[in-house]
């Protein structure tokens, strides 16, 4: 008789003697596992939808097969790559926790929030995801994820070639294009960025603030200086980036306090300033100088300088920066050669901001 364990942890005897691998598998895998395979039929509306997977669902999503092991490796690779790229994985985890505070609000559409969370689960590192992977990344239930994927598939935003691995379709770009096209700054910035980038022979970008991150809304790329290609829509932590500090320095005191309370301070390099009080001192200096230099705090070997882009009322609405290799461009070069060109471009961009 082979020993096994029930869900309650009680030891019980089962007939037959399998291999050790079979015994382990039989002891942790439920008999009925929710399939990842996409069903083209509409989901049963009577099926309950919860924001968090049940314990059995969590077990079922573990590496119980070669594909499961591949899914687990993909998730681990995403986390490791996120750390290497200085992007916190917390921004895509526990989406259900972000939805919870709005429970009971009659004007809050939970289903829309879930759908947006599923879209944001996809990334450059993982362009194809299974139901299990999306469940693990968002904290939503498998049933909720399947309903979202079904809806996105019917609307032309997502698809699957094997009914298991899903990917986004080009129609998703329409969501971001609506924002970009409605922003005069983003629409008019590219020629100016290209000109500055050509003069300085370095990559230049424009970003705005979104929660505790900066989001790139325009970029002229000359050389790849980071471990990932930055594009429009890329996100980086604000507290340790030059554009982020420019935007933070213009926040009112009360909003800055709230902002710093939400920041997850992490040391990305030995130079990273990961202390709120020291960061406040830097922000006061940034506000007084009118520019910000970050020297290898986000990634070793990367130096960047940023200046503010203001609207007609003098409010900072975005930041313009240039990034360069530390071995090629000194701090003095940034202040003497780069700063005048950045200020000139920022003033030109301010003319198109209402």
N, C-alpha and C positions, 0 to 999 in steps of 0.2 A: 504494500500500500504506500502511495506517495503522499507526502504531507503538503497541504495547501492552507490558505487562510481566506476566511470570508471577508466581506466588506467591513464588518465590525471588528476584525482583528482576531476572531476566535480561530484556534487551530482545528482543522478538520482533516479527515482522511478521504482521499479520492482514489478510485481504482486505477491501476496501471502505473507504469514507471516511464516517464518520458526523459528526455535529455535535460540537463540543468537549464539550458536556454529555454526549453519548452515550459519547465516548471516556473521559471521567473515570469515568462510571458503570461502563463495562465493565471498567475497570482495577482497580476496588476491590471490586466486588460478586461474591461467589461465584455459580456458576451455580445451585446449589441452596441456598436459604435456608430455615432452619427456620421454618415458619409460626407466626404468632401465633394463628391461628384455633383455637378450642377444639374438640377432638374429643370427642364424647360417648362414644366407645368407650373401654374401659379401656386404659391405656397398656401397651405391650409390656413385660413384666417382664424380658425379656432385654436391653432397651436399657440401656446403661451409664449410671449417674448419677454425675456428678462434682460437686464443690462449686464449681468455677470454670469458666466458659465457655471454650471453646477459642478460639484466635485468630480462626478463621473466624466463630465465633459472635459474637465481639466486633465484627468488621467488619460482620456481617449486621445487627447491631442499630443501625447508624448511620443517618443520615438519607438513605435511598436513594429516598425518594418524598415526596409531600406529607404522607402520614401519618407517615412517619419524621421529617420535619422538625417536625411538630407534636409528636411524642413528645419530640424533643430539646428543643424550646422549653418543653414542660411540665416536663421535668427541670430546666432552667435556671431556670424561674420558681419551682420548688420551692426551689432553693438560695437564690435572691435573696430570696424571701419569708421563708425561714428566718432569713437574716441580719437582715432588717428586723424580724422578730419576736423576735430574740434567742434563737432556738432553733438549736442546732448541728446541722447535717445529719449529723454523724458518728455520731449515735445510731442512725441507720437504715442506715448504709453498712457494707459489709464484714462482714455477719453471718457469712459463712463463716469469717472469721478468728476470730470468737468461738467457733465450733464446733470449730475445729482442735485446740485444747488438750485436748479430751476424746476425741480419736480413740484407740481401743484400750480405752476404759473400757467394760466389758461392761454396766454399768448405765445408760449414757447413751444415750437414744433420739435418734439423729440425725434421723430422719424427723419426730419431734415438734418438734424444734428448728427444722427447716426450715419446717414448717407455721406455727409461731408467727411466724417471721421474715416469711413472706409476708403474714400478717394485719397485722403492724405496719408493713408497707410502705405501706399506705393511710393517708391523712391528710386533714385538712380542705382542704388545697390541691389534692390529687389524689385525688378520691373514686373515679375510674375509672382503671384501669391496664391496660396490655397486658403480655404475657409479657416482651417486651423491656424495658419500664420496670421491672418487678419484678426482672428479672435484673440490671439496672444498679444498682438501689438496694440489693439484698441481697448481690450477689456470688455468688449461687447459679447453677447452670447452668439453661439453658432447659428441659432435660428434667426437672430436679428441680422447677422452678416449675410446669410443666404438670401434674406428678403431684400437687403440693400443691393446685393450683386444682381439679383433677378431684375430689380427695377432699373439699375444702371445699364444692364444688358438690353432691356427693352427700349430704353431711351437712346441707345447708341453711345453711351459713355464708357462701357466696358464690354469685354468679350472673353471667350475661352475657346481654345482649339481642341482641348481634350476633356472638357466638362469638369476639370479639376483645378488647373492652373489658370488664373485670371490675369488680364492685363488691361490697362486703360487704352482707350481709343483717342484719336486726334480731336474728337469733339470736345474733350475736356479742356482743350486750349481756349475754347470760347469763353470759359469762365474767367480765366486770367486776362484774356484779351479785353473783356468788358471793363476791367479795372484800368488796364494800361491805356486803352483808347480814351477813357474818360478823364485821364490825368494829362493836362497840357505839358507838365514838366517831363513826364516819361516820353510823350510823343515827340517833344522838341529837343530832348537832351542828346540823342544819339550823334548828330553831326558835331555838336560842341565837344562831346566826349572823344570822338574820333580825332578831332583836331588837337586837343590837349595831349592825348595819348601819342599822337604822331610827333608832337614837339618834344615830349619828355622821353619817348621810346619806352614807356611803361604802361601797364594796364591801369585804367581808370574806371571808377564805378560811382553810382548814385544809389543811395539806400534810404529807406524810411524806417521808423520804429514800429514794431508790432509786438506788444506785450514786452517780454524781456529779450527779444531778438531784433536784429536788423534784417530787413528783407530787401534784396537787390531789385531795383526797378529799371535799371539801365546799366550797361557795361560795354566797354571797349577793351577787348582782350588782345594784348600784344604777346606776352610771354606767360607761360604757366609757372607761377611762383609758389603755389600751394600744392598739397597732395591731392586736391580735387579741383576739377574745372568749375569755377564759379560762373553761374549764368543768371539770367533774369529769373527771379523766384527763389534763388538760393537764400538760406538763412544762416546766420552766425550769431553767437551770443554778443549782446550789446556791450556788456561791462568791460570786455577786454579787446574791443576793436575801436579804431580811431573814429569811424563814423558813428558807432554807438555812443561814444563819449561826447561827441559833438551834440547829438540829439538829447542825451541825458542832461547835459549841462544847461540846456534851455528849459528844462521842466521846472514848474513851480515847486517850492519847497515841499508842499504837502504831497504832490504827485511823485516827487523824487523819493520821499520816504516810503510810499506805497510800492514804488518800483523796486527799490533796494530790498524791501521785505520779501519780494517774490523771487529775487535773483538766486540762482543756485551757483554759488561761488565755487569754481573748480580751478585747480592749477593745471593749465595746459602746458606750460613750460616752467622752468625755474624762475622766470622773470614775471610771471603772471601776478598781478595785484588781485588778491582774493580776500580783501578786507574792506568792509563797507566804509569805515572811517577814513582810511587812506585814499579810497576811491573818491570820497567827497572832496578831499583836499585837491586831488587831481582835477576834478570837475570845476572847482573854483578857479584853478589856474587856466583851464581850457576856456572858460567863459571870459576871463580877463584878456587872454592872448588872442582869442578869435580863431585859433586853430588847435589841432591835437596831433601829437605824434605818439604812436605805439611801437615800441621797439621789442620785437620778438616775444610778445606776451601771448599771442594766439598760436603761433607756430615758430619754431626755431628757424632763424635765417630770414624771417619776413619782417620788414619794416613798412609802416604805412603812415601817411599823413592825410588828414581830412580837414575840410573847412565847411562852414554852414551855408546853406542855401535858404534865403529868407523871402517871405512874401512881402507885399506892399506895406503891411502893418509892422514889419520887422520881426515877425515870428519865424523861428527855424522850422521849416517844413520838410527838409531833407538834408542830406550831407553828401559831399563830393570828396572822393579820396583817390589817392594813387598808392600803389603798392610796389615794392622793389626788393631785390635781394640785399641783405645786410652787407654782404661782401662787396657788392658793386656800388651801392649808394650809401654815403655816410649821413649821419644826422645833420651835419652842416650843409650837405648838398640839399637835403630836404628843405631846410629853412631858407637857403640862399637862392638856389636854382628853381626848386619846385613850387614853393609857396606863392610867388607872384603870379605864376600861370594858373594855379588853382583858384586864387582869389579873383582873377580876371574872368575865368570861366564861371565861377559861382555868381558873380555880379551879372553876367550875361544871362544866366539861367534864371536869376531872380526876376528878370523882366517879363518872363512868360508865366510866372506864378501869380495867380490872382489872390 
